[in-house]
Amino acid sequence: MKAVLFGLIIIAAAVFAILPSDKFGFGLGWYNDVLTFLKGGAPVIAALIGMVAIFIGIADMKDRAEAKRESKEDAKEDAQ
C-alpha cells in the first residue's frame, strides 16, 4: 500500500513539474525540457529494449534446445 501511495505522489509531482504555469496557474513549466529529453532519450531506450529482447530470445532458444535434448535423453532411458 505504501508503494502505491508513493507511486501516486511521484506521478503527481511529475505532472506538476510538466504543467505550464501560465495556462493552469500552477506547475513548473518543464514541458519543453521534458520533450527535449524524450526526443533524445527515445532512440537510446529503444536500442536498450532491443538488446534485452535479443538476449531474451537467445536464452529462450538455448532453453528450448536443452529441453529438447533432455526429452531425447528421457526417451532413451524409458526405452531401456
Backbone torsions as a table, in degrees:
resi	resn	phi	psi	omega
1	MET	NA	-39.0	178.8
2	LYS	-63.5	-37.4	-179.2
3	ALA	-65.7	-40.1	179.0
4	VAL	-64.8	-45.2	178.7
5	LEU	-61.9	-44.4	177.9
6	PHE	-60.9	-42.9	178.3
7	GLY	-61.5	-41.9	178.4
8	LEU	-65.0	-39.0	178.1
9	ILE	-64.8	-42.6	179.6
10	ILE	-64.6	-41.8	178.1
11	ILE	-64.0	-42.8	178.2
12	ALA	-62.0	-40.3	178.2
13	ALA	-64.9	-38.9	178.9
14	ALA	-65.6	-43.8	178.5
15	VAL	-63.4	-42.4	177.8
16	PHE	-59.1	-40.5	-178.6
17	ALA	-68.7	-32.7	-176.3
18	ILE	-81.4	-32.2	-175.3
19	LEU	-62.5	136.0	175.9
20	PRO	-76.5	133.1	-176.8
21	SER	-72.6	-24.2	-179.0
22	ASP	-73.6	-27.5	-179.7
23	LYS	-89.8	-36.6	-173.7
24	PHE	-107.8	-11.6	-179.4
25	GLY	84.3	-4.3	176.0
26	PHE	-151.7	163.6	-178.7
27	GLY	116.5	164.1	-177.8
28	LEU	-96.1	-16.8	176.7
29	GLY	73.8	35.0	-179.9
30	TRP	-88.5	16.9	-174.9
31	TYR	-54.6	-51.1	-177.3
32	ASN	-64.4	-38.0	178.2
33	ASP	-66.1	-41.3	178.4
34	VAL	-65.3	-41.7	178.9
35	LEU	-62.8	-42.0	177.5
36	THR	-63.2	-42.8	178.0
37	PHE	-61.1	-44.7	-179.8
38	LEU	-65.5	-38.7	177.6
39	LYS	-62.7	-40.6	180.0
40	GLY	-79.2	-31.1	-175.6
41	GLY	-87.0	-21.8	-176.3
42	ALA	-59.4	-45.9	178.8
43	PRO	-64.4	-36.8	179.3
44	VAL	-66.5	-45.4	179.0
45	ILE	-63.9	-40.7	178.4
46	ALA	-62.2	-41.1	178.1
47	ALA	-64.3	-42.2	178.7
48	LEU	-64.6	-41.4	177.9
49	ILE	-64.3	-39.7	177.3
50	GLY	-62.6	-42.0	178.2
51	MET	-63.8	-43.1	178.3
52	VAL	-62.2	-41.2	178.8
53	ALA	-62.8	-39.7	177.8
54	ILE	-63.8	-45.8	-180.0
55	PHE	-63.0	-39.7	177.9
56	ILE	-65.7	-40.6	178.2
57	GLY	-62.8	-42.6	178.4
58	ILE	-64.5	-43.9	178.4
59	ALA	-62.6	-38.6	178.5
60	ASP	-64.7	-42.4	178.5
61	MET	-63.4	-40.3	177.6
62	LYS	-64.1	-41.8	179.2
63	ASP	-63.6	-41.7	179.1
64	ARG	-65.3	-41.2	179.0
65	ALA	-64.2	-41.2	179.0
66	GLU	-66.3	-41.1	178.6
67	ALA	-64.8	-38.1	178.5
68	LYS	-66.0	-42.2	178.6
69	ARG	-63.6	-44.2	179.2
70	GLU	-64.8	-36.0	177.9
71	SER	-63.6	-41.4	177.7
72	LYS	-65.5	-40.3	178.8
73	GLU	-65.1	-39.8	178.1
74	ASP	-64.8	-38.6	178.8
75	ALA	-65.5	-38.8	177.7
76	LYS	-65.0	-42.7	-179.4
77	GLU	-66.3	-37.7	179.0
78	ASP	-68.5	-33.0	-179.4
79	ALA	-70.6	-26.4	-177.8
80	GLN	-84.6	NA	NA
